[in-house]
Amino acid sequence: MREERGSAALLAIFAVFVILTGLVALNTFETGYTRQMKSLQQRMAVDTTKAVASAVEKELNDSLGTAISAAMFEVGKTAGTKTEVEERLRTYFNQRIAAGWSYSNFESIVVPLSDENSLKIEWLPDGGVHAYGYLNASFTHVLGSRAFGVKLEAGVAPRYGRMLFLANLIYGMAQRAPDIVAFQDEANENFSAERFSFSIYRENGVLKLTLNELYGGRVLTAED
């Protein structure tokens, strides 16, 4: 009887030991799993933050290229100056920045407006424009991952569509001009900021126009 009681007590102790060991093992497993999940989530947050920063950078550069094209076209239609092109370019680009971005799981996405220090505008010999710079942007994920800065670079080659528009416009106006030579001089002066040069003359009673893009070597001609 004593031996049975001793065995029962030993079995009870062993059972308690097994239970405690199981609880410790379960707790260790849960702690390790939780730690592993947190590490995985953190790595995913880092990758997501990098991807969003890259996407915003690409969108900004696409917007910069569009802003250059729009500014050159619109200012050029009114025979504006290169300074006006640069001012309108910055305005269009900053309007996109001011609109902001919205991505899920991000605490904040901050992109400062561009200025003369963060965005440089360079006029190329062929009449194109190259814009480049750097914005001190910041991207903060809800899990704490952060990314900083976006590089800017975009350029627009000489404007073939713009040349066609001007060739048709000036040709139509030249048909009504009382003095072709004076009109040609005025056109060259008005559109010199866009690096365009007009040659307008009559040959055997036929009005002819040649539009040259200076330095670029592109030429458009029009005649009756």
Secondary structure as the mmCIF struct_conf table of DSSP 4:
data_model
#
loop_
_struct_conf.conf_type_id
_struct_conf.id
_struct_conf.beg_label_comp_id
_struct_conf.beg_label_asym_id
_struct_conf.beg_label_seq_id
_struct_conf.end_label_comp_id
_struct_conf.end_label_asym_id
_struct_conf.end_label_seq_id
HELX_RH_AL_P HELX_RH_AL_P1 ARG A 2 LYS A 77
TURN_TY1_P TURN_TY1_P1 THR A 78 ALA A 79
HELX_RH_AL_P HELX_RH_AL_P2 LYS A 82 ALA A 99
TURN_TY1_P TURN_TY1_P2 SER A 104 ASN A 105
STRN STRN1 PHE A 106 VAL A 110
HELX_LH_PP_P HELX_LH_PP_P1 PRO A 112 SER A 114
TURN_TY1_P TURN_TY1_P3 GLU A 116 SER A 118
STRN STRN2 LEU A 119 TRP A 123
TURN_TY1_P TURN_TY1_P4 PRO A 125 ASP A 126
BEND BEND1 GLY A 127 GLY A 127
STRN STRN3 VAL A 129 HIS A 141
TURN_TY1_P TURN_TY1_P5 VAL A 142 LEU A 143
BEND BEND2 GLY A 144 GLY A 144
STRN STRN4 ARG A 146 VAL A 156
HELX_RH_AL_P HELX_RH_AL_P3 TYR A 160 ALA A 174
TURN_TY1_P TURN_TY1_P6 GLN A 175 ARG A 176
BEND BEND3 PRO A 178 PRO A 178
HELX_RH_AL_P HELX_RH_AL_P4 ILE A 180 ASN A 190
TURN_TY1_P TURN_TY1_P7 PHE A 191 PHE A 191
HELX_RH_3T_P HELX_RH_3T_P1 SER A 192 GLU A 194
TURN_TY1_P TURN_TY1_P8 ARG A 195 ARG A 195
STRN STRN5 PHE A 196 GLU A 203
TURN_TY1_P TURN_TY1_P9 ASN A 204 GLY A 205
STRN STRN6 VAL A 206 GLU A 213
TURN_TY1_P TURN_TY1_P10 LEU A 214 GLY A 217
STRN STRN7 ARG A 218 GLU A 223
#
